Structure formats: C-alpha cells, structure tokens
Amino acid sequence: MMDGILDWLKGLFGDTAQEAVDTLQGTAEEQGQQYAEEAQGYAEQAQDAAGGVGEQAQDAAGGVTEQAQDAAAGVGEQAQEYTDQAQSAGETVQDVAQDPTAAAEDAFRNGPEGER
C-alpha cells in the first residue's frame, strides 16, 4: 500500500517526489540505525547493572558464610570449655569417691571459695 502511495506521489510531482521519497527513506534508515544503537547502549547498561547485582549478591553470600563459620568456631570453643569443665568436675568427683577424707580436708582448708 505504501508503495502505491509513493508511486502516486511520483506521478504527481516527478523527480521532486522521488527526491522527497529518497530523503524520507534516508531519514528513516538513519533513525532506525540511531534507535538500534540506543537499544544496544541500553542493553549494555542493563547487563552492567545485572553484573553489579550479581557481584553484590556474591559479596553478601560470602559475608554470611564468614559469619556462619565464625559462629561455628565460637560454638566449638564454648563446647570445648564445657567439656573441660565437665572433665574437671568428673575428676573432682572421682577424687572424692576414692578418698572422701582427703577431699573433705582439702575442702576445709581451701574454704567455700576454692584455693586460697
């Protein structure tokens, strides 16, 4: 249909119409190229933004992993302290069971607060 209109214009105005058509087609091609370049720029910006979001997500995940490792290490240290305390208490109970008299004498000498 557009070709029919263009042919009709050519018939009315001759070479002038052809020049106008050529100018319009050239302008349309230039605009199409400009739009394509702008679209490419937007696509690159979107890709850069997506890369930045991905990097931020990786950084956040790394931070969470480090915090979890630190927490696990802290729990492990605390568990070791409890184990040591339980072992010490067990040794005390074993000492009392083996020689209750000596344990009572030690307790009397050291008082309620422990060794002096």
QUIWO-V558895 format. One record per residue. OMEGA is omega in degrees with one decimal (999 if undefined). Layout:
omega:OMEGA
omega:OMEGA
This chain:
omega:179.9
omega:178.7
omega:178.8
omega:179.2
omega:179.7
omega:178.0
omega:178.8
omega:177.7
omega:178.4
omega:179.3
omega:-179.7
omega:-170.5
omega:176.1
omega:-176.3
omega:179.9
omega:177.9
omega:178.5
omega:178.3
omega:178.6
omega:178.6
omega:179.5
omega:178.6
omega:179.3
omega:179.3
omega:177.9
omega:179.2
omega:179.2
omega:179.1
omega:178.4
omega:178.8
omega:177.5
omega:178.3
omega:178.8
omega:178.6
omega:178.9
omega:178.7
omega:178.3
omega:178.5
omega:177.6
omega:177.6
omega:178.3
omega:179.0
omega:178.7
omega:177.8
omega:179.2
omega:179.5
omega:177.5
omega:179.4
omega:179.1
omega:177.0
omega:178.1
omega:178.5
omega:178.7
omega:178.6
omega:178.6
omega:178.9
omega:178.6
omega:178.7
omega:179.7
omega:179.2
omega:177.5
omega:178.3
omega:179.2
omega:179.2
omega:179.2
omega:178.8
omega:179.3
omega:178.7
omega:178.1
omega:179.5
omega:179.5
omega:178.3
omega:178.3
omega:178.3
omega:178.8
omega:178.4
omega:180.0
omega:178.6
omega:178.3
omega:177.6
omega:178.4
omega:178.7
omega:178.7
omega:179.0
omega:179.7
omega:179.4
omega:178.5
omega:178.2
omega:178.3
omega:177.8
omega:178.3
omega:178.7
omega:-179.9
omega:178.3
omega:179.3
omega:-178.7
omega:-177.7
omega:-177.5
omega:-176.4
omega:-178.8
omega:180.0
omega:179.0
omega:179.1
omega:178.7
omega:178.3
omega:-179.6
omega:179.8
omega:-179.8
omega:-175.4
omega:-180.0
omega:-175.6
omega:-176.2
omega:-178.1
omega:-176.7
omega:178.7
omega:999
